[in-house]
Amino acid sequence: MPKPLNTIEKKIEPQVVKDILTSQFTNSKTKVANEVITMMTELAKLVVTEAATRAVLQAKQDRKAANNNKVTLDHIEAVLPQFMMDLP
């Protein structure tokens, strides 16, 4: 039986988020507040969890047609257009 989503450890390193945010800064004096990094890290976790959940649901639908037990890149690609449109 699958684990409930709230019991699955979802970890994205804050330093990775900070590096992504600061990678496009042109002014070396530009800083990112710790609260922003924390918020963006949580947002990234939510986005990844939602995309993965949708891919799993897509795989379950496909599994009915083909006896397959895997989530593949095809499942992720199938859900991405609607997922991107659902983001505010």
N, C-alpha and C positions, 0 to 999 in steps of 0.2 A: 504494500500500500504506500502511495507517495506521501512524503512529508507535507504538512501544511506550509504555505509560503511564509508564515510568520515564524516558523522554527528553522528555516533555512538561513544559514549565515551568508549575508551579502556583504562583500567587502570590496571597497574601492579605496585605494590609498589616497588620502588628501594631498600628498605631495604630487601625485600624478595629475590630479585636478588642477593644482596650482601651476604645474609646469605647462599644462594645456592652456590655461587662462593667460599666463604671462608670455607664452611663446610668440604672440603677435604684437607685443608691446614694442613701440619704436622709441619711447623715451625711457631710459634706464631708471629715472626717478619715479616712475609709475609703480604704485604698490597695490596689493590686494589685501583687504582686511581679512583676518582669520574667520570672522563671521560669514563672509562671502564664500570662502573656501569650504567651510562646513555646510552651508546651504547648497552650494553647487554639488558637493559630494553626495548629499542626500538626494538631490534631484537626479543625479546620474544613476544612483541605485534604483530609484523609482522607474526611470526610463528603461533601464536594462531589465528589471523585473517584469515590467509590463510587456516589453517586446518578447521576452522569453515565454511568458505565459501565453501570449497570442500565438507564438510559434508552436507551442505544445498543443494548443487547441486545434490548430491547423493540421498538425501531425495526426491527432486523434481522428479528425475527419477523413484524412487520407488513408489512415490505417484500415478503415472500414472497407475501402476499395482494394487496397493492397496489404497483404499480411505483413506489415513492417512495424517495428517497435522503436524507431529512431526519429529524432528531430534532426533534420538536415538543413543545409543552407537554403535549399529550395523552399522550405517552410518559412524560414525567416524572410526570404525575398518575397514570398507570397503575402505576408502580412504587413510589410513595411509601407507600401503606399497608403493604406488606410490608417495605419498607425501615425504616419507623418501628418496626415490631414486632421487627425484627432487632437494633435498637440495644439495648444492655444497660441 
